[in-house]
């Protein structure tokens, strides 16, 4: 696996994110709740914490991104359980979804939480409980 942009195959990307499902991890938050991100002509205001797993590189060559659901205040880092996968069919990366270890979210609940960002992509959510949802 390479850290260069777009050099992971789809199978490598999927294998990477699927290897985290159900496991504990620690993430660093670089976009806490309330963060305003200007991306081209779009402005995203983060309703949830968003970060990455340090030193683990995803399909875009940057550290693997993680949405944190179930925490309603900004945090700097968090240790929790990976409860979902955000598959992007029209991008070079997939993302993970983390929650506190005692909480479970369905794919539909995750889709609602990540809609603010994923509405710009062709996204399928897979939750730990086996449910699937499309972000529309």
TORPA-4810 file (N, C-alpha, C, O; in nm, 3 decimals):
<nodes>
NODE_1_0.083_-0.118_0.000_0.000_0.000_0.000_0.087_0.124_0.000_0.188_0.129_0.071_X
NODE_2_0.051_0.221_-0.078_0.128_0.344_-0.089_0.055_0.460_-0.024_-0.067_0.456_-0.008_X
NODE_3_0.129_0.563_0.014_0.069_0.684_0.071_0.039_0.787_-0.037_-0.010_0.896_-0.005_X
NODE_4_0.067_0.757_-0.162_0.044_0.854_-0.268_-0.103_0.859_-0.304_-0.174_0.758_-0.297_X
NODE_5_-0.148_0.977_-0.340_-0.290_0.999_-0.370_-0.337_0.905_-0.480_-0.276_0.894_-0.586_X
NODE_6_-0.448_0.839_-0.452_-0.515_0.757_-0.552_-0.444_0.628_-0.590_-0.480_0.566_-0.690_X
NODE_7_-0.345_0.585_-0.512_-0.273_0.465_-0.551_-0.326_0.338_-0.484_-0.281_0.228_-0.516_X
NODE_8_-0.420_0.352_-0.392_-0.482_0.233_-0.333_-0.590_0.184_-0.428_-0.664_0.264_-0.486_X
NODE_9_-0.598_0.054_-0.442_-0.708_0.001_-0.521_-0.836_0.007_-0.438_-0.831_0.027_-0.317_X
NODE_10_-0.947_-0.008_-0.503_-1.076_-0.012_-0.433_-1.076_-0.125_-0.331_-1.124_-0.108_-0.219_X
NODE_11_-1.023_-0.240_-0.369_-1.018_-0.354_-0.277_-0.931_-0.323_-0.155_-0.967_-0.358_-0.043_X
NODE_12_-0.816_-0.259_-0.177_-0.729_-0.221_-0.064_-0.798_-0.124_0.029_-0.790_-0.137_0.152_X
NODE_13_-0.867_-0.025_-0.029_-0.942_0.072_0.053_-1.045_0.003_0.138_-1.053_0.025_0.259_X
NODE_14_-1.125_-0.082_0.075_-1.231_-0.151_0.147_-1.175_-0.244_0.254_-1.227_-0.249_0.366_X
NODE_15_-1.070_-0.317_0.221_-1.008_-0.406_0.321_-0.956_-0.326_0.439_-0.970_-0.369_0.554_X
NODE_16_-0.897_-0.210_0.412_-0.844_-0.128_0.520_-0.954_-0.085_0.617_-0.943_-0.109_0.737_X
NODE_17_-1.060_-0.022_0.565_-1.164_0.028_0.655_-1.240_-0.086_0.722_-1.278_-0.074_0.838_X
NODE_18_-1.263_-0.194_0.650_-1.336_-0.307_0.708_-1.257_-0.373_0.821_-1.316_-0.434_0.910_X
NODE_19_-1.124_-0.362_0.818_-1.043_-0.422_0.924_-1.062_-0.351_1.058_-1.026_-0.406_1.163_X
NODE_20_-1.116_-0.230_1.058_-1.139_-0.153_1.181_-1.278_-0.174_1.240_-1.299_-0.145_1.358_X
NODE_21_-1.373_-0.224_1.163_-1.511_-0.234_1.208_-1.522_-0.317_1.336_-1.477_-0.432_1.341_X
NODE_22_-1.582_-0.258_1.440_-1.601_-0.324_1.568_-1.484_-0.310_1.663_-1.494_-0.351_1.779_X
NODE_23_-1.375_-0.252_1.618_-1.254_-0.240_1.702_-1.246_-0.105_1.771_-1.306_-0.007_1.728_X
NODE_24_-1.171_-0.102_1.879_-1.141_0.023_1.950_-1.027_0.094_1.879_-0.937_0.030_1.825_X
NODE_25_-1.032_0.226_1.880_-0.926_0.307_1.821_-0.923_0.441_1.893_-1.018_0.479_1.961_X
NODE_26_-0.813_0.511_1.876_-0.801_0.648_1.928_-0.782_0.740_1.810_-0.699_0.716_1.722_X
NODE_27_-0.860_0.848_1.808_-0.851_0.945_1.699_-0.813_1.082_1.754_-0.836_1.114_1.871_X
NODE_28_-0.754_1.161_1.667_-0.728_1.303_1.694_-0.833_1.381_1.617_-0.864_1.348_1.503_X
NODE_29_-0.888_1.483_1.679_-0.992_1.564_1.616_-0.929_1.690_1.559_-0.867_1.768_1.632_X
NODE_30_-0.943_1.712_1.428_-0.894_1.835_1.368_-1.007_1.927_1.323_-0.983_2.043_1.287_X
NODE_31_-1.129_1.876_1.326_-1.247_1.957_1.294_-1.354_1.928_1.399_-1.440_1.843_1.378_X
NODE_32_-1.350_1.999_1.512_-1.448_1.975_1.620_-1.586_2.029_1.584_-1.601_2.102_1.485_X
NODE_33_-1.685_1.995_1.663_-1.820_2.047_1.645_-1.812_2.200_1.635_-1.749_2.265_1.718_X
NODE_34_-1.878_2.255_1.533_-1.879_2.400_1.513_-1.772_2.450_1.418_-1.776_2.566_1.378_X
NODE_35_-1.676_2.365_1.382_-1.570_2.405_1.289_-1.630_2.446_1.155_-1.720_2.380_1.104_X
NODE_36_-1.580_2.555_1.099_-1.626_2.603_0.968_-1.516_2.574_0.867_-1.403_2.622_0.881_X
NODE_37_-1.549_2.497_0.765_-1.453_2.456_0.662_-1.499_2.511_0.528_-1.608_2.480_0.480_X
NODE_38_-1.415_2.594_0.468_-1.443_2.647_0.335_-1.373_2.556_0.234_-1.251_2.545_0.233_X
NODE_39_-1.453_2.493_0.148_-1.402_2.398_0.050_-1.451_2.444_-0.087_-1.563_2.412_-0.127_X
NODE_40_-1.367_2.518_-0.158_-1.409_2.576_-0.285_-1.522_2.675_-0.260_-1.508_2.767_-0.180_X
NODE_41_-1.633_2.654_-0.328_-1.748_2.743_-0.310_-1.841_2.695_-0.198_-1.940_2.761_-0.167_X
NODE_42_-1.810_2.581_-0.139_-1.892_2.525_-0.031_-1.839_2.569_0.105_-1.718_2.584_0.123_X
NODE_43_-1.929_2.588_0.198_-1.892_2.612_0.337_-1.960_2.505_0.421_-2.082_2.494_0.424_X
NODE_44_-1.878_2.426_0.490_-1.931_2.320_0.577_-1.914_2.362_0.722_-1.806_2.403_0.763_X
NODE_45_-2.022_2.351_0.800_-2.015_2.371_0.944_-2.034_2.233_1.006_-2.136_2.168_0.983_X
NODE_46_-1.938_2.189_1.082_-1.938_2.054_1.135_-2.031_2.039_1.255_-2.007_2.100_1.360_X
NODE_47_-2.137_1.959_1.241_-2.229_1.935_1.353_-2.180_1.822_1.445_-2.234_1.801_1.553_X
NODE_48_-2.077_1.750_1.400_-2.016_1.643_1.479_-1.864_1.660_1.474_-1.812_1.733_1.389_X
NODE_49_-1.795_1.593_1.564_-1.649_1.594_1.563_-1.598_1.508_1.448_-1.658_1.406_1.413_X
NODE_50_-1.487_1.550_1.390_-1.430_1.483_1.274_-1.278_1.483_1.289_-1.218_1.586_1.318_X
NODE_51_-1.219_1.367_1.271_-1.075_1.361_1.287_-1.014_1.248_1.207_-1.062_1.214_1.098_X
NODE_52_-0.908_1.188_1.263_-0.832_1.089_1.190_-0.760_0.997_1.286_-0.740_1.029_1.404_X
NODE_53_-0.721_0.880_1.234_-0.636_0.789_1.310_-0.492_0.825_1.277_-0.450_0.813_1.161_X
NODE_54_-0.415_0.870_1.375_-0.278_0.911_1.348_-0.193_0.799_1.287_-0.199_0.683_1.330_X
NODE_55_-0.116_0.835_1.186_-0.020_0.745_1.121_-0.082_0.628_1.047_-0.013_0.530_1.017_X
NODE_56_-0.211_0.636_1.017_-0.277_0.537_0.932_-0.326_0.614_0.810_-0.406_0.706_0.823_X
NODE_57_-0.278_0.577_0.692_-0.306_0.654_0.572_-0.413_0.587_0.487_-0.410_0.466_0.463_X
NODE_58_-0.508_0.670_0.441_-0.619_0.622_0.360_-0.593_0.638_0.212_-0.481_0.664_0.170_X
NODE_59_-0.698_0.622_0.134_-0.689_0.624_-0.011_-0.647_0.756_-0.070_-0.602_0.761_-0.185_X
NODE_60_-0.661_0.866_0.005_-0.621_0.997_-0.046_-0.477_1.033_-0.009_-0.430_1.143_-0.040_X
NODE_61_-0.406_0.940_0.056_-0.269_0.965_0.095_-0.255_1.042_0.225_-0.144_1.068_0.271_X
NODE_62_-0.367_1.078_0.285_-0.366_1.148_0.413_-0.417_1.053_0.521_-0.468_0.945_0.491_X
NODE_63_-0.403_1.094_0.647_-0.444_1.006_0.755_-0.594_0.973_0.744_-0.675_1.056_0.703_X
NODE_64_-0.627_0.850_0.782_-0.761_0.794_0.763_-0.865_0.872_0.846_-0.854_0.881_0.968_X
NODE_65_-0.964_0.927_0.778_-1.065_1.012_0.839_-1.169_0.932_0.916_-1.205_0.820_0.880_X
NODE_66_-1.218_0.995_1.026_-1.316_0.931_1.113_-1.419_1.035_1.159_-1.383_1.140_1.211_X
NODE_67_-1.546_1.004_1.138_-1.656_1.082_1.196_-1.680_1.029_1.337_-1.680_0.907_1.357_X
NODE_68_-1.702_1.117_1.434_-1.733_1.076_1.571_-1.878_1.112_1.601_-1.913_1.230_1.606_X
NODE_69_-1.961_1.011_1.621_-2.102_1.032_1.655_-2.126_0.995_1.801_-2.052_0.916_1.859_X
NODE_70_-2.231_1.053_1.859_-2.267_1.019_1.996_-2.199_1.103_2.102_-2.218_1.079_2.222_X
NODE_71_-2.121_1.200_2.062_-2.056_1.295_2.153_-2.104_1.433_2.112_-2.085_1.474_1.997_X
NODE_72_-2.166_1.506_2.205_-2.230_1.633_2.167_-2.152_1.759_2.206_-2.208_1.868_2.209_X
NODE_73_-2.023_1.743_2.235_-1.939_1.860_2.264_-1.807_1.845_2.189_-1.765_1.733_2.160_X
NODE_74_-1.741_1.955_2.157_-1.612_1.945_2.089_-1.509_1.874_2.177_-1.502_1.898_2.298_X
NODE_75_-1.430_1.787_2.116_-1.321_1.719_2.187_-1.194_1.727_2.103_-1.200_1.754_1.983_X
NODE_76_-1.079_1.705_2.167_-0.950_1.710_2.096_-0.904_1.574_2.049_-0.837_1.562_1.946_X
NODE_77_-0.941_1.471_2.124_-0.912_1.334_2.086_-1.018_1.246_2.151_-1.090_1.289_2.241_X
NODE_78_-1.025_1.122_2.104_-1.127_1.033_2.160_-1.088_0.889_2.133_-1.032_0.857_2.029_X
NODE_79_-1.118_0.804_2.230_-1.102_0.660_2.212_-1.241_0.598_2.218_-1.314_0.616_2.316_X
NODE_80_-1.277_0.526_2.114_-1.409_0.465_2.105_-1.405_0.346_2.012_-1.298_0.295_1.977_X
NODE_81_-1.524_0.302_1.972_-1.536_0.184_1.885_-1.577_0.226_1.745_-1.662_0.314_1.728_X
NODE_82_-1.517_0.165_1.646_-1.555_0.192_1.506_-1.685_0.117_1.480_-1.690_-0.006_1.484_X
NODE_83_-1.792_0.195_1.452_-1.925_0.136_1.437_-1.981_0.148_1.295_-2.093_0.106_1.268_X
NODE_84_-1.902_0.206_1.205_-1.952_0.220_1.070_-1.844_0.255_0.969_-1.734_0.298_1.004_X
NODE_85_-1.880_0.233_0.844_-1.792_0.265_0.730_-1.869_0.353_0.634_-1.986_0.327_0.604_X
NODE_86_-1.804_0.456_0.585_-1.858_0.545_0.483_-1.784_0.511_0.353_-1.668_0.548_0.335_X
NODE_87_-1.854_0.440_0.264_-1.795_0.405_0.134_-1.829_0.515_0.034_-1.946_0.548_0.015_X
NODE_88_-1.728_0.571_-0.029_-1.749_0.672_-0.133_-1.718_0.611_-0.268_-1.603_0.578_-0.298_X
NODE_89_-1.821_0.596_-0.351_-1.804_0.536_-0.483_-1.737_0.631_-0.581_-1.678_0.586_-0.680_X
NODE_90_-1.746_0.760_-0.556_-1.694_0.859_-0.651_-1.580_0.942_-0.592_-1.566_1.061_-0.622_X
NODE_91_-1.498_0.879_-0.509_-1.384_0.948_-0.448_-1.271_0.847_-0.430_-1.290_0.727_-0.454_X
NODE_92_-1.154_0.893_-0.388_-1.039_0.805_-0.370_-1.026_0.753_-0.228_-0.930_0.683_-0.196_X
NODE_93_-1.122_0.787_-0.141_-1.113_0.743_-0.002_-1.247_0.700_0.053_-1.353_0.739_0.005_X
NODE_94_-1.239_0.617_0.157_-1.352_0.580_0.239_-1.322_0.633_0.378_-1.208_0.671_0.407_X
NODE_95_-1.422_0.637_0.465_-1.405_0.693_0.599_-1.464_0.598_0.702_-1.543_0.510_0.670_X
NODE_96_-1.425_0.619_0.826_-1.478_0.540_0.937_-1.573_0.623_1.021_-1.572_0.746_1.015_X
NODE_97_-1.655_0.555_1.101_-1.745_0.621_1.196_-1.719_0.559_1.332_-1.720_0.437_1.348_X
NODE_98_-1.696_0.646_1.431_-1.669_0.603_1.568_-1.780_0.650_1.659_-1.845_0.752_1.633_X
NODE_99_-1.802_0.575_1.766_-1.899_0.612_1.870_-1.844_0.566_2.005_-1.752_0.484_2.010_X
NODE_100_-1.900_0.618_2.113_-1.864_0.562_2.244_-1.892_0.412_2.243_-1.987_0.366_2.180_X
NODE_101_-1.808_0.336_2.312_-1.813_0.189_2.307_-1.950_0.131_2.341_-1.985_0.025_2.290_X
NODE_102_-2.027_0.200_2.426_-2.156_0.146_2.468_-2.272_0.185_2.376_-2.385_0.141_2.398_X
NODE_103_-2.246_0.265_2.274_-2.355_0.312_2.186_-2.353_0.241_2.052_-2.247_0.209_1.998_X
NODE_104_-2.473_0.218_1.999_-2.490_0.157_1.867_-2.575_0.253_1.783_-2.672_0.310_1.831_X
NODE_105_-2.536_0.269_1.658_-2.612_0.352_1.565_-2.639_0.270_1.440_-2.553_0.195_1.394_X
NODE_106_-2.760_0.284_1.385_-2.793_0.217_1.259_-2.730_0.295_1.143_-2.686_0.408_1.160_X
NODE_107_-2.726_0.233_1.028_-2.673_0.300_0.908_-2.754_0.426_0.878_-2.696_0.527_0.837_X
NODE_108_-2.885_0.421_0.896_-2.969_0.541_0.872_-2.932_0.654_0.967_-2.924_0.769_0.926_X
NODE_109_-2.910_0.621_1.094_-2.872_0.725_1.192_-2.735_0.784_1.156_-2.715_0.905_1.167_X
NODE_110_-2.642_0.699_1.113_-2.511_0.747_1.071_-2.524_0.835_0.948_-2.462_0.941_0.939_X
NODE_111_-2.605_0.792_0.852_-2.625_0.870_0.729_-2.676_1.010_0.760_-2.631_1.107_0.700_X
NODE_112_-2.768_1.022_0.855_-2.818_1.154_0.894_-2.708_1.238_0.957_-2.699_1.359_0.932_X
NODE_113_-2.623_1.176_1.038_-2.516_1.248_1.108_-2.408_1.299_1.013_-2.351_1.406_1.036_X
NODE_114_-2.378_1.224_0.907_-2.270_1.261_0.816_-2.320_1.330_0.688_-2.240_1.362_0.600_X
NODE_115_-2.449_1.351_0.679_-2.509_1.411_0.560_-2.445_1.543_0.521_-2.427_1.571_0.403_X
NODE_116_-2.411_1.626_0.620_-2.356_1.758_0.594_-2.235_1.752_0.500_-2.213_1.846_0.423_X
NODE_117_-2.158_1.645_0.504_-2.041_1.629_0.418_-2.067_1.531_0.304_-2.026_1.555_0.190_X
NODE_118_-2.134_1.423_0.335_-2.150_1.315_0.237_-2.254_1.343_0.129_-2.262_1.270_0.031_X
NODE_119_-2.334_1.448_0.146_-2.433_1.482_0.043_-2.367_1.519_-0.090_-2.434_1.522_-0.194_X
NODE_120_-2.239_1.547_-0.088_-2.166_1.584_-0.209_-2.106_1.463_-0.281_-2.043_1.479_-0.386_X
NODE_121_-2.126_1.343_-0.228_-2.065_1.221_-0.283_-2.172_1.113_-0.301_-2.283_1.123_-0.249_X
NODE_122_-2.135_1.010_-0.375_-2.219_0.891_-0.386_-2.175_0.797_-0.274_-2.077_0.724_-0.287_X
NODE_123_-2.249_0.802_-0.164_-2.206_0.739_-0.040_-2.301_0.629_0.005_-2.423_0.643_0.001_X
NODE_124_-2.241_0.518_0.048_-2.314_0.411_0.113_-2.255_0.394_0.253_-2.134_0.393_0.271_X
NODE_125_-2.343_0.381_0.351_-2.303_0.361_0.489_-2.327_0.216_0.527_-2.432_0.159_0.499_X
NODE_126_-2.228_0.156_0.592_-2.243_0.021_0.649_-2.221_0.035_0.798_-2.117_0.085_0.842_X
NODE_127_-2.318_-0.009_0.876_-2.308_-0.001_1.023_-2.267_-0.136_1.081_-2.282_-0.240_1.017_X
NODE_128_-2.215_-0.131_1.201_-2.172_-0.252_1.272_-2.285_-0.353_1.287_-2.262_-0.473_1.290_X
NODE_129_-2.409_-0.303_1.298_-2.524_-0.393_1.314_-2.563_-0.462_1.182_-2.659_-0.539_1.178_X
NODE_130_-2.488_-0.434_1.074_-2.515_-0.498_0.946_-2.606_-0.418_0.855_-2.622_-0.454_0.738_X
NODE_131_-2.666_-0.310_0.905_-2.755_-0.229_0.822_-2.676_-0.146_0.722_-2.560_-0.112_0.743_X
NODE_132_-2.744_-0.114_0.611_-2.686_-0.031_0.504_-2.778_0.085_0.476_-2.900_0.074_0.493_X
NODE_133_-2.721_0.198_0.432_-2.801_0.315_0.394_-2.727_0.394_0.289_-2.604_0.399_0.288_X
NODE_134_-2.803_0.454_0.201_-2.747_0.546_0.101_-2.766_0.687_0.155_-2.865_0.717_0.221_X
NODE_135_-2.669_0.774_0.127_-2.684_0.916_0.163_-2.743_0.986_0.042_-2.682_0.990_-0.065_X
NODE_136_-2.863_1.040_0.059_-2.934_1.108_-0.051_-2.952_1.255_-0.019_-3.009_1.329_-0.099_X
</nodes>
